[in-house]
Amino acid sequence: MQTRVGYAGGTKNNPTYRQMGDHTETVELDFDPTLVSFEQLLDVFWSHHRPRKDGYGGRQYMSLVLYRNEKQKDQATIVKNRIEKRLKTELETELKPFEHFFLAEEKHQKYYLKRYKQAYESVLQLFQSHDAFVKSTIAARLNGFVREFGTLGELNEEIHYWGLDDHDTGLLKETINKLKW
């Protein structure tokens, strides 16, 4: 899985954090549907925030799901309706077709992981380039880990699913286990 933060859902070309126009801060996610479904991702999305259109300070922070095709639109509608029924309240999340994604500035990528400078720099050294690191499942997962989504034990269990060879898996385990989190 790969994640990137950026801006989407609006009409302004090349938005920035300071001049976002009518875009919303978003996370673009690449995932393998044989490992996790779009519906499962939507369940996680709606279980980790309170979706109110104006509750986060307008369009910049609103709850937004961008779908890439009619199948995803239908799945998003089904999951949204199911959760609304269970919660007995409306999820004020806008469902909208995906048009463009504009990558946010570098300082916003893997923002939480960067707060752990030693960990960030240690793991970064395991990659050929900074871009490869930012786009990696490892960076996405560690960024979530430092926000308390999972434990070090769970990370150690998951590593073998991340597509690394035995040498790199061992090196990554050694690196993350000796760091002070």
N, C-alpha and C positions, 0 to 999 in steps of 0.2 A: 504494500500500500504506500502511496506517495501523497503528500499533502503540500499545498502551497497556499499562502494567504494572499488576498488581493481584493479587487473591487469588481463588482458585476451588477447586472440588473438595471443599469441606467443607460443614458444616451451620450454622455460626455466621452469624448475620445481622450485616451491617455490620462485618466484621473490619477491624482496623488492623494496622500493622506490629508494634506492641507487644502487641496482643491478637488474634492471628490465629486462635486456636482450632485446628480441624483442617483448615484451608485450606492450600494450597500457593501460593507466589509463582509467578505466571504472567505470560505475555505474551499479550494478546489481539491477534489479527492480522486485519485486513480486507484481502482480496486479490482481484484480478481473475482468476478461473480461466481466462480466455482468454489471460492472460499467463504465469501460473505455476500449476501444478497443486498440489493438496493433497499428492500423493505427492512432488513436488519439494520442497515445504516440509518434509515429514517427513524427507527425505534430508538436508536442511540441518540440521534440528533434531538428528538423531542423529549427524551428523558433527562437531558442535561441543561435545559434552560426553560425559562418561562416565556413562551411565545406571545408577546404583545407587540403589536405594530408600533405603537408610540411609547412603549415602556422602556425603551433603551435610548431614547434621545433622537427620535426621528428616523429618517431613511437610512442614515449611516449605520445604525445598529439594529435595524428592524429584523424580524424573523422572516427568512426568505429561503425557499427551496427552488432551485432552478433545475428543471428537467430537460433531458436531451432528446427525448422522443415521446411518442404517445403512450408507449408501454410504461415508461417511468412516470408520466403524468398520472396515469390510471393507478399505478402502485402508490404514489404519493397521496392521492385522494383517498384510496382505501385505508391506508395506514392512518392518515389524519382523522378520518371519520371514526375509525375504530378507537383511537385514543380519546377523541372528543366524547364518544359514547361512554367509555370507561370513566373518564374524569368528570363527566356531566358539565362540560364547559367548552366554549369555542376556543380552538387554537388559532390565534390571530397571526397565522403564518401565511405569507403570500406565496402562492404557487405560480411560477412564471416560466416560460420557455427560456432556455439558455441561449444567449446570443454571443456575448464576448466576455472574456475574463482578462483582466489587466493585473499583472503581477504587482504586488505591493513592494515598496522599497525594501532593500536588503535588511535594514534594521528590524523589520517586522517579521522576517522569516525565522521560524523556530525561536520565537521571542522568549519563551519561558526557559528553554534549555540554555540560552545564552546567559541567563542569570547565574548559571553554574559554570563560571569561566573555565575552571580546571577540567571539568567533565567535558565541556564543549570542545576545548582545544585538544584534549586527549583522544576523544573519539574521532574528531575531524582528521587527525593524522592517519587514521586507518583508510582514508579514501584518496583516490587519485586527484580529485579536485573538490573545491568547495561546492560547486554546482552538483556534483554527484552525491555529496553528503546531504545537502539540503533536500534533494529529491528522493533520498533513501527512506525505506521503511524504518530503518534504525533511527534516523533523526526524528521521524514522525512519532515513533513509539516512545523515544526518550523524552521528547517534548511533552507528551502526555504523562509519562511517568513522573516527571518533576512537578506536575500539577496534581499528583496523587491519584492518577488513574492506573492502578496496578501496583504490584510490589516488585522488589528486586528478585524474589523467587520466581514470580510469574515471568519476568523478563528472561531469566535464565532458561525457563521452560520453553519460551516462545522462539528463542534465537534460532533453533534448528529449522524453523519454518521460513526464515528470512532469505533463503537462497544463497547463503554463503558456503564456500568450501570449508572443509574441516579445519584448515589452518586459520582462516579468517574468523570462523566461529570461536575457536579457542582463544584467539587474540582479543576478540570483542568481549568474551566472557571475562577474561583476565582483566581487561581494562575497566569494565563497568563494576566489577566486584571489588577492585582495590580503591575506587574513588570514594570520596566523602560526599555523600548526597545530602 
